Amino acid sequence: MKTYTFDGHGINGADEYKSRLATLTNEGHAKNIGKLFAAAPELMEALEALLEHAEKYLRLGEVGGKEKRIIESARASIAKAKG
């Protein structure tokens, strides 16, 4: 798994040189989204694992309409993130 880091001003890569992936020039953006940006790979992995688990219950017919909408939303979010 890729592990990005946030140094308060930008996102650094997972390579041995910690190559700069993004620089957040707006201090507000850096504070608000920097950590989220850096955690994105772990968040994606967790969302995919939860979706896989939820889809098992969907196949068993053990989820209702609200849960189905949540599952569809998770699928759409993953698809959007992956392009």
Phi and psi restraints in degrees (range 20) as a CNS / XPLOR table:
assign (resid 1 and name C) (resid 2 and name N)
       (resid 2 and name CA) (resid 2 and name C) 1.0 -75.6 20.0 2
assign (resid 2 and name N) (resid 2 and name CA)
       (resid 2 and name C) (resid 3 and name N) 1.0 138.0 20.0 2
assign (resid 2 and name C) (resid 3 and name N)
       (resid 3 and name CA) (resid 3 and name C) 1.0 -122.2 20.0 2
assign (resid 3 and name N) (resid 3 and name CA)
       (resid 3 and name C) (resid 4 and name N) 1.0 109.4 20.0 2
assign (resid 3 and name C) (resid 4 and name N)
       (resid 4 and name CA) (resid 4 and name C) 1.0 -92.1 20.0 2
assign (resid 4 and name N) (resid 4 and name CA)
       (resid 4 and name C) (resid 5 and name N) 1.0 158.6 20.0 2
assign (resid 4 and name C) (resid 5 and name N)
       (resid 5 and name CA) (resid 5 and name C) 1.0 -127.1 20.0 2
assign (resid 5 and name N) (resid 5 and name CA)
       (resid 5 and name C) (resid 6 and name N) 1.0 152.5 20.0 2
assign (resid 5 and name C) (resid 6 and name N)
       (resid 6 and name CA) (resid 6 and name C) 1.0 -117.0 20.0 2
assign (resid 6 and name N) (resid 6 and name CA)
       (resid 6 and name C) (resid 7 and name N) 1.0 122.4 20.0 2
assign (resid 6 and name C) (resid 7 and name N)
       (resid 7 and name CA) (resid 7 and name C) 1.0 -104.7 20.0 2
assign (resid 7 and name N) (resid 7 and name CA)
       (resid 7 and name C) (resid 8 and name N) 1.0 15.8 20.0 2
assign (resid 7 and name C) (resid 8 and name N)
       (resid 8 and name CA) (resid 8 and name C) 1.0 96.7 20.0 2
assign (resid 8 and name N) (resid 8 and name CA)
       (resid 8 and name C) (resid 9 and name N) 1.0 -17.3 20.0 2
assign (resid 8 and name C) (resid 9 and name N)
       (resid 9 and name CA) (resid 9 and name C) 1.0 -129.9 20.0 2
assign (resid 9 and name N) (resid 9 and name CA)
       (resid 9 and name C) (resid 10 and name N) 1.0 -17.1 20.0 2
assign (resid 9 and name C) (resid 10 and name N)
       (resid 10 and name CA) (resid 10 and name C) 1.0 -171.7 20.0 2
assign (resid 10 and name N) (resid 10 and name CA)
       (resid 10 and name C) (resid 11 and name N) 1.0 178.7 20.0 2
assign (resid 10 and name C) (resid 11 and name N)
       (resid 11 and name CA) (resid 11 and name C) 1.0 -104.6 20.0 2
assign (resid 11 and name N) (resid 11 and name CA)
       (resid 11 and name C) (resid 12 and name N) 1.0 129.6 20.0 2
assign (resid 11 and name C) (resid 12 and name N)
       (resid 12 and name CA) (resid 12 and name C) 1.0 -107.7 20.0 2
assign (resid 12 and name N) (resid 12 and name CA)
       (resid 12 and name C) (resid 13 and name N) 1.0 144.6 20.0 2
assign (resid 12 and name C) (resid 13 and name N)
       (resid 13 and name CA) (resid 13 and name C) 1.0 -71.1 20.0 2
assign (resid 13 and name N) (resid 13 and name CA)
       (resid 13 and name C) (resid 14 and name N) 1.0 173.0 20.0 2
assign (resid 13 and name C) (resid 14 and name N)
       (resid 14 and name CA) (resid 14 and name C) 1.0 -88.8 20.0 2
assign (resid 14 and name N) (resid 14 and name CA)
       (resid 14 and name C) (resid 15 and name N) 1.0 -2.5 20.0 2
assign (resid 14 and name C) (resid 15 and name N)
       (resid 15 and name CA) (resid 15 and name C) 1.0 -73.7 20.0 2
assign (resid 15 and name N) (resid 15 and name CA)
       (resid 15 and name C) (resid 16 and name N) 1.0 169.1 20.0 2
assign (resid 15 and name C) (resid 16 and name N)
       (resid 16 and name CA) (resid 16 and name C) 1.0 -63.2 20.0 2
assign (resid 16 and name N) (resid 16 and name CA)
       (resid 16 and name C) (resid 17 and name N) 1.0 -22.0 20.0 2
assign (resid 16 and name C) (resid 17 and name N)
       (resid 17 and name CA) (resid 17 and name C) 1.0 -94.8 20.0 2
assign (resid 17 and name N) (resid 17 and name CA)
       (resid 17 and name C) (resid 18 and name N) 1.0 -3.1 20.0 2
assign (resid 17 and name C) (resid 18 and name N)
       (resid 18 and name CA) (resid 18 and name C) 1.0 53.2 20.0 2
assign (resid 18 and name N) (resid 18 and name CA)
       (resid 18 and name C) (resid 19 and name N) 1.0 49.7 20.0 2
assign (resid 18 and name C) (resid 19 and name N)
       (resid 19 and name CA) (resid 19 and name C) 1.0 -54.6 20.0 2
assign (resid 19 and name N) (resid 19 and name CA)
       (resid 19 and name C) (resid 20 and name N) 1.0 140.3 20.0 2
assign (resid 19 and name C) (resid 20 and name N)
       (resid 20 and name CA) (resid 20 and name C) 1.0 -72.1 20.0 2
assign (resid 20 and name N) (resid 20 and name CA)
       (resid 20 and name C) (resid 21 and name N) 1.0 123.0 20.0 2
assign (resid 20 and name C) (resid 21 and name N)
       (resid 21 and name CA) (resid 21 and name C) 1.0 -95.1 20.0 2
assign (resid 21 and name N) (resid 21 and name CA)
       (resid 21 and name C) (resid 22 and name N) 1.0 -35.0 20.0 2
assign (resid 21 and name C) (resid 22 and name N)
       (resid 22 and name CA) (resid 22 and name C) 1.0 -154.3 20.0 2
assign (resid 22 and name N) (resid 22 and name CA)
       (resid 22 and name C) (resid 23 and name N) 1.0 143.2 20.0 2
assign (resid 22 and name C) (resid 23 and name N)
       (resid 23 and name CA) (resid 23 and name C) 1.0 -115.8 20.0 2
assign (resid 23 and name N) (resid 23 and name CA)
       (resid 23 and name C) (resid 24 and name N) 1.0 126.3 20.0 2
assign (resid 23 and name C) (resid 24 and name N)
       (resid 24 and name CA) (resid 24 and name C) 1.0 -100.7 20.0 2
assign (resid 24 and name N) (resid 24 and name CA)
       (resid 24 and name C) (resid 25 and name N) 1.0 102.9 20.0 2
assign (resid 24 and name C) (resid 25 and name N)
       (resid 25 and name CA) (resid 25 and name C) 1.0 -80.3 20.0 2
assign (resid 25 and name N) (resid 25 and name CA)
       (resid 25 and name C) (resid 26 and name N) 1.0 -22.3 20.0 2
assign (resid 25 and name C) (resid 26 and name N)
       (resid 26 and name CA) (resid 26 and name C) 1.0 -89.2 20.0 2
assign (resid 26 and name N) (resid 26 and name CA)
       (resid 26 and name C) (resid 27 and name N) 1.0 118.6 20.0 2
assign (resid 26 and name C) (resid 27 and name N)
       (resid 27 and name CA) (resid 27 and name C) 1.0 -59.3 20.0 2
assign (resid 27 and name N) (resid 27 and name CA)
       (resid 27 and name C) (resid 28 and name N) 1.0 -36.4 20.0 2
assign (resid 27 and name C) (resid 28 and name N)
       (resid 28 and name CA) (resid 28 and name C) 1.0 -63.2 20.0 2
assign (resid 28 and name N) (resid 28 and name CA)
       (resid 28 and name C) (resid 29 and name N) 1.0 -43.6 20.0 2
assign (resid 28 and name C) (resid 29 and name N)
       (resid 29 and name CA) (resid 29 and name C) 1.0 -63.7 20.0 2
assign (resid 29 and name N) (resid 29 and name CA)
       (resid 29 and name C) (resid 30 and name N) 1.0 -41.4 20.0 2
assign (resid 29 and name C) (resid 30 and name N)
       (resid 30 and name CA) (resid 30 and name C) 1.0 -60.2 20.0 2
assign (resid 30 and name N) (resid 30 and name CA)
       (resid 30 and name C) (resid 31 and name N) 1.0 -45.5 20.0 2
assign (resid 30 and name C) (resid 31 and name N)
       (resid 31 and name CA) (resid 31 and name C) 1.0 -67.9 20.0 2
assign (resid 31 and name N) (resid 31 and name CA)
       (resid 31 and name C) (resid 32 and name N) 1.0 -39.9 20.0 2
assign (resid 31 and name C) (resid 32 and name N)
       (resid 32 and name CA) (resid 32 and name C) 1.0 -80.9 20.0 2
assign (resid 32 and name N) (resid 32 and name CA)
       (resid 32 and name C) (resid 33 and name N) 1.0 -38.1 20.0 2
assign (resid 32 and name C) (resid 33 and name N)
       (resid 33 and name CA) (resid 33 and name C) 1.0 -119.3 20.0 2
assign (resid 33 and name N) (resid 33 and name CA)
       (resid 33 and name C) (resid 34 and name N) 1.0 -8.9 20.0 2
assign (resid 33 and name C) (resid 34 and name N)
       (resid 34 and name CA) (resid 34 and name C) 1.0 -57.7 20.0 2
assign (resid 34 and name N) (resid 34 and name CA)
       (resid 34 and name C) (resid 35 and name N) 1.0 -50.0 20.0 2
assign (resid 34 and name C) (resid 35 and name N)
       (resid 35 and name CA) (resid 35 and name C) 1.0 -66.9 20.0 2
assign (resid 35 and name N) (resid 35 and name CA)
       (resid 35 and name C) (resid 36 and name N) 1.0 -37.2 20.0 2
assign (resid 35 and name C) (resid 36 and name N)
       (resid 36 and name CA) (resid 36 and name C) 1.0 -63.5 20.0 2
assign (resid 36 and name N) (resid 36 and name CA)
       (resid 36 and name C) (resid 37 and name N) 1.0 -44.3 20.0 2
assign (resid 36 and name C) (resid 37 and name N)
       (resid 37 and name CA) (resid 37 and name C) 1.0 -59.0 20.0 2
assign (resid 37 and name N) (resid 37 and name CA)
       (resid 37 and name C) (resid 38 and name N) 1.0 -46.7 20.0 2
assign (resid 37 and name C) (resid 38 and name N)
       (resid 38 and name CA) (resid 38 and name C) 1.0 -65.6 20.0 2
assign (resid 38 and name N) (resid 38 and name CA)
       (resid 38 and name C) (resid 39 and name N) 1.0 -31.3 20.0 2
assign (resid 38 and name C) (resid 39 and name N)
       (resid 39 and name CA) (resid 39 and name C) 1.0 -86.3 20.0 2
assign (resid 39 and name N) (resid 39 and name CA)
       (resid 39 and name C) (resid 40 and name N) 1.0 -3.3 20.0 2
assign (resid 39 and name C) (resid 40 and name N)
       (resid 40 and name CA) (resid 40 and name C) 1.0 -52.1 20.0 2
assign (resid 40 and name N) (resid 40 and name CA)
       (resid 40 and name C) (resid 41 and name N) 1.0 -45.0 20.0 2
assign (resid 40 and name C) (resid 41 and name N)
       (resid 41 and name CA) (resid 41 and name C) 1.0 -60.5 20.0 2
assign (resid 41 and name N) (resid 41 and name CA)
       (resid 41 and name C) (resid 42 and name N) 1.0 -41.2 20.0 2
assign (resid 41 and name C) (resid 42 and name N)
       (resid 42 and name CA) (resid 42 and name C) 1.0 -69.2 20.0 2
assign (resid 42 and name N) (resid 42 and name CA)
       (resid 42 and name C) (resid 43 and name N) 1.0 -38.1 20.0 2
assign (resid 42 and name C) (resid 43 and name N)
       (resid 43 and name CA) (resid 43 and name C) 1.0 -64.6 20.0 2
assign (resid 43 and name N) (resid 43 and name CA)
       (resid 43 and name C) (resid 44 and name N) 1.0 -40.3 20.0 2
assign (resid 43 and name C) (resid 44 and name N)
       (resid 44 and name CA) (resid 44 and name C) 1.0 -64.0 20.0 2
assign (resid 44 and name N) (resid 44 and name CA)
       (resid 44 and name C) (resid 45 and name N) 1.0 -44.1 20.0 2
assign (resid 44 and name C) (resid 45 and name N)
       (resid 45 and name CA) (resid 45 and name C) 1.0 -61.2 20.0 2
assign (resid 45 and name N) (resid 45 and name CA)
       (resid 45 and name C) (resid 46 and name N) 1.0 -42.8 20.0 2
assign (resid 45 and name C) (resid 46 and name N)
       (resid 46 and name CA) (resid 46 and name C) 1.0 -66.0 20.0 2
assign (resid 46 and name N) (resid 46 and name CA)
       (resid 46 and name C) (resid 47 and name N) 1.0 -42.4 20.0 2
assign (resid 46 and name C) (resid 47 and name N)
       (resid 47 and name CA) (resid 47 and name C) 1.0 -63.5 20.0 2
assign (resid 47 and name N) (resid 47 and name CA)
       (resid 47 and name C) (resid 48 and name N) 1.0 -42.1 20.0 2
assign (resid 47 and name C) (resid 48 and name N)
       (resid 48 and name CA) (resid 48 and name C) 1.0 -64.1 20.0 2
assign (resid 48 and name N) (resid 48 and name CA)
       (resid 48 and name C) (resid 49 and name N) 1.0 -39.4 20.0 2
assign (resid 48 and name C) (resid 49 and name N)
       (resid 49 and name CA) (resid 49 and name C) 1.0 -66.5 20.0 2
assign (resid 49 and name N) (resid 49 and name CA)
       (resid 49 and name C) (resid 50 and name N) 1.0 -43.2 20.0 2
assign (resid 49 and name C) (resid 50 and name N)
       (resid 50 and name CA) (resid 50 and name C) 1.0 -64.8 20.0 2
assign (resid 50 and name N) (resid 50 and name CA)
       (resid 50 and name C) (resid 51 and name N) 1.0 -39.9 20.0 2
assign (resid 50 and name C) (resid 51 and name N)
       (resid 51 and name CA) (resid 51 and name C) 1.0 -63.9 20.0 2
assign (resid 51 and name N) (resid 51 and name CA)
       (resid 51 and name C) (resid 52 and name N) 1.0 -43.5 20.0 2
assign (resid 51 and name C) (resid 52 and name N)
       (resid 52 and name CA) (resid 52 and name C) 1.0 -58.4 20.0 2
assign (resid 52 and name N) (resid 52 and name CA)
       (resid 52 and name C) (resid 53 and name N) 1.0 -44.0 20.0 2
assign (resid 52 and name C) (resid 53 and name N)
       (resid 53 and name CA) (resid 53 and name C) 1.0 -64.4 20.0 2
assign (resid 53 and name N) (resid 53 and name CA)
       (resid 53 and name C) (resid 54 and name N) 1.0 -45.9 20.0 2
assign (resid 53 and name C) (resid 54 and name N)
       (resid 54 and name CA) (resid 54 and name C) 1.0 -63.5 20.0 2
assign (resid 54 and name N) (resid 54 and name CA)
       (resid 54 and name C) (resid 55 and name N) 1.0 -37.0 20.0 2
assign (resid 54 and name C) (resid 55 and name N)
       (resid 55 and name CA) (resid 55 and name C) 1.0 -66.7 20.0 2
assign (resid 55 and name N) (resid 55 and name CA)
       (resid 55 and name C) (resid 56 and name N) 1.0 -26.8 20.0 2
assign (resid 55 and name C) (resid 56 and name N)
       (resid 56 and name CA) (resid 56 and name C) 1.0 -62.7 20.0 2
assign (resid 56 and name N) (resid 56 and name CA)
       (resid 56 and name C) (resid 57 and name N) 1.0 -44.0 20.0 2
assign (resid 56 and name C) (resid 57 and name N)
       (resid 57 and name CA) (resid 57 and name C) 1.0 -68.5 20.0 2
assign (resid 57 and name N) (resid 57 and name CA)
       (resid 57 and name C) (resid 58 and name N) 1.0 -33.7 20.0 2
assign (resid 57 and name C) (resid 58 and name N)
       (resid 58 and name CA) (resid 58 and name C) 1.0 -62.6 20.0 2
assign (resid 58 and name N) (resid 58 and name CA)
       (resid 58 and name C) (resid 59 and name N) 1.0 -44.8 20.0 2
assign (resid 58 and name C) (resid 59 and name N)
       (resid 59 and name CA) (resid 59 and name C) 1.0 -63.9 20.0 2
assign (resid 59 and name N) (resid 59 and name CA)
       (resid 59 and name C) (resid 60 and name N) 1.0 -31.1 20.0 2
assign (resid 59 and name C) (resid 60 and name N)
       (resid 60 and name CA) (resid 60 and name C) 1.0 -81.2 20.0 2
assign (resid 60 and name N) (resid 60 and name CA)
       (resid 60 and name C) (resid 61 and name N) 1.0 -5.0 20.0 2
assign (resid 60 and name C) (resid 61 and name N)
       (resid 61 and name CA) (resid 61 and name C) 1.0 73.7 20.0 2
assign (resid 61 and name N) (resid 61 and name CA)
       (resid 61 and name C) (resid 62 and name N) 1.0 25.5 20.0 2
assign (resid 61 and name C) (resid 62 and name N)
       (resid 62 and name CA) (resid 62 and name C) 1.0 -101.8 20.0 2
assign (resid 62 and name N) (resid 62 and name CA)
       (resid 62 and name C) (resid 63 and name N) 1.0 19.2 20.0 2
assign (resid 62 and name C) (resid 63 and name N)
       (resid 63 and name CA) (resid 63 and name C) 1.0 -127.8 20.0 2
assign (resid 63 and name N) (resid 63 and name CA)
       (resid 63 and name C) (resid 64 and name N) 1.0 151.6 20.0 2
assign (resid 63 and name C) (resid 64 and name N)
       (resid 64 and name CA) (resid 64 and name C) 1.0 -98.2 20.0 2
assign (resid 64 and name N) (resid 64 and name CA)
       (resid 64 and name C) (resid 65 and name N) 1.0 -168.0 20.0 2
assign (resid 64 and name C) (resid 65 and name N)
       (resid 65 and name CA) (resid 65 and name C) 1.0 -61.8 20.0 2
assign (resid 65 and name N) (resid 65 and name CA)
       (resid 65 and name C) (resid 66 and name N) 1.0 -43.0 20.0 2
assign (resid 65 and name C) (resid 66 and name N)
       (resid 66 and name CA) (resid 66 and name C) 1.0 -63.0 20.0 2
assign (resid 66 and name N) (resid 66 and name CA)
       (resid 66 and name C) (resid 67 and name N) 1.0 -44.7 20.0 2
assign (resid 66 and name C) (resid 67 and name N)
       (resid 67 and name CA) (resid 67 and name C) 1.0 -64.3 20.0 2
assign (resid 67 and name N) (resid 67 and name CA)
       (resid 67 and name C) (resid 68 and name N) 1.0 -37.7 20.0 2
assign (resid 67 and name C) (resid 68 and name N)
       (resid 68 and name CA) (resid 68 and name C) 1.0 -62.5 20.0 2
assign (resid 68 and name N) (resid 68 and name CA)
       (resid 68 and name C) (resid 69 and name N) 1.0 -40.2 20.0 2
assign (resid 68 and name C) (resid 69 and name N)
       (resid 69 and name CA) (resid 69 and name C) 1.0 -66.2 20.0 2
assign (resid 69 and name N) (resid 69 and name CA)
       (resid 69 and name C) (resid 70 and name N) 1.0 -37.8 20.0 2
assign (resid 69 and name C) (resid 70 and name N)
       (resid 70 and name CA) (resid 70 and name C) 1.0 -65.3 20.0 2
assign (resid 70 and name N) (resid 70 and name CA)
       (resid 70 and name C) (resid 71 and name N) 1.0 -42.4 20.0 2
assign (resid 70 and name C) (resid 71 and name N)
       (resid 71 and name CA) (resid 71 and name C) 1.0 -62.4 20.0 2
assign (resid 71 and name N) (resid 71 and name CA)
       (resid 71 and name C) (resid 72 and name N) 1.0 -44.3 20.0 2
assign (resid 71 and name C) (resid 72 and name N)
       (resid 72 and name CA) (resid 72 and name C) 1.0 -62.9 20.0 2
assign (resid 72 and name N) (resid 72 and name CA)
       (resid 72 and name C) (resid 73 and name N) 1.0 -38.9 20.0 2
assign (resid 72 and name C) (resid 73 and name N)
       (resid 73 and name CA) (resid 73 and name C) 1.0 -64.1 20.0 2
assign (resid 73 and name N) (resid 73 and name CA)
       (resid 73 and name C) (resid 74 and name N) 1.0 -41.5 20.0 2
assign (resid 73 and name C) (resid 74 and name N)
       (resid 74 and name CA) (resid 74 and name C) 1.0 -63.4 20.0 2
assign (resid 74 and name N) (resid 74 and name CA)
       (resid 74 and name C) (resid 75 and name N) 1.0 -43.9 20.0 2
assign (resid 74 and name C) (resid 75 and name N)
       (resid 75 and name CA) (resid 75 and name C) 1.0 -59.2 20.0 2
assign (resid 75 and name N) (resid 75 and name CA)
       (resid 75 and name C) (resid 76 and name N) 1.0 -45.7 20.0 2
assign (resid 75 and name C) (resid 76 and name N)
       (resid 76 and name CA) (resid 76 and name C) 1.0 -64.8 20.0 2
assign (resid 76 and name N) (resid 76 and name CA)
       (resid 76 and name C) (resid 77 and name N) 1.0 -39.3 20.0 2
assign (resid 76 and name C) (resid 77 and name N)
       (resid 77 and name CA) (resid 77 and name C) 1.0 -64.5 20.0 2
assign (resid 77 and name N) (resid 77 and name CA)
       (resid 77 and name C) (resid 78 and name N) 1.0 -41.7 20.0 2
assign (resid 77 and name C) (resid 78 and name N)
       (resid 78 and name CA) (resid 78 and name C) 1.0 -64.6 20.0 2
assign (resid 78 and name N) (resid 78 and name CA)
       (resid 78 and name C) (resid 79 and name N) 1.0 -45.4 20.0 2
assign (resid 78 and name C) (resid 79 and name N)
       (resid 79 and name CA) (resid 79 and name C) 1.0 -60.3 20.0 2
assign (resid 79 and name N) (resid 79 and name CA)
       (resid 79 and name C) (resid 80 and name N) 1.0 -41.4 20.0 2
assign (resid 79 and name C) (resid 80 and name N)
       (resid 80 and name CA) (resid 80 and name C) 1.0 -64.1 20.0 2
assign (resid 80 and name N) (resid 80 and name CA)
       (resid 80 and name C) (resid 81 and name N) 1.0 -42.3 20.0 2
assign (resid 80 and name C) (resid 81 and name N)
       (resid 81 and name CA) (resid 81 and name C) 1.0 -66.8 20.0 2
assign (resid 81 and name N) (resid 81 and name CA)
       (resid 81 and name C) (resid 82 and name N) 1.0 -34.5 20.0 2
assign (resid 81 and name C) (resid 82 and name N)
       (resid 82 and name CA) (resid 82 and name C) 1.0 -85.5 20.0 2
assign (resid 82 and name N) (resid 82 and name CA)
       (resid 82 and name C) (resid 83 and name N) 1.0 -11.9 20.0 2
